[in-house]
Amino acid sequence: MNQVSSRVEYPEDFHTFSEEDRRDFRYARYAVSDVLLDATDVLGGDSTLKILFMKLIQACGSGAEQNQNWQPLEAALFCIQAIAKSVSIEEKEILPQVMPLLPRFPHQEQLLQTVCSTIGAFSKWIDAAPAELPILPPLVDILNKGMSTSEDTAAAASVAFKYICEDCRGKFSGSLDGLFQIYHVAISGVGGYKVSSEDSLHLVEALSVVITTLPQDHARRALELICMPIINSLQEIIQQGESALQQVPARHLTVHIDRLSTIFSNVKLPEVVAEAVNRYWPTLKIIFDHRAWDTRTME
């Protein structure tokens, strides 16, 4: 186990690697993940977690928390998140020690990316964690940091945020203001987030799932709040005139339409969604009338 897990550690000279060498290193890490999952079939997920946790504790004592020698810490955490599916959501010994450690780790890029992935990987356990463990708020803070650090950390944070909202949706009902703020910053492209338009769909889906848990009147208002920035962006393009609307690149339209589609697909409140579609249809119809020739937009 120790020999296999050591193969995922980032080399000191990783920054000098060619793209091909980086790709080979990523493939090697994926292969180690598969080996670790196979080990859980023999040892059991919780027992394997205990072994890997000892590597994490050793790394924490090697100066990693001061951003020195972060590689062993990242490697140990990578191995832990690799076996997440095999760890019981009722595990009460190791994970209650791991999660409080995550906010203490330095925000070094590769380490932060793995921290974000770990949060997403254990989203079901986080939802089942005892109420006396208030771990969710600091973990959301980490994902916020991930979305503003680099494109790679933003991608990992966005996916983790999606899993957290899907599995812990009931715990977010009183935190909608914070979720809306994250959402608006992400889709507006301002505020320091480095979330790509593709990864922003994970955030759109995450918030849509949470809205489904709300009482219908609250859900109706929440749906309007997440749709309006998208509709406003489309209306700004329309207001530039018919010629501009016909000449604008399709991606300038589809990035917004795809977000609307994701919202309507994931808010499981048919009546509320139907009202929203009817309300925003005039805006969409103008676009479709002028872009009938544009296969991507019409799709």
RAZI-V981069 format. One record per run of one state. SS is the DSSP state (H for helix, E for strand, C for the rest). FROM is the first residue (numbers start at 0). TO is the last residue. If there is no record, write none. Layout:
SS|FROM|TO / SS|FROM|TO
This chain:
C|0|0 / H|1|7 / C|8|12 / H|13|15 / C|16|17 / H|18|42 / C|43|43 / H|44|59 / C|60|62 / H|63|65 / C|66|68 / H|69|81 / C|82|82 / H|83|85 / C|86|93 / H|94|101 / C|102|107 / H|108|120 / C|121|121 / H|122|127 / C|128|134 / H|135|146 / C|147|149 / H|150|166 / C|167|167 / H|168|170 / C|171|174 / H|175|187 / C|188|195 / H|196|211 / C|212|214 / H|215|237 / C|238|240 / H|241|246 / C|247|248 / H|249|265 / C|266|268 / H|269|289 / C|290|293 / H|294|297 / C|298|298
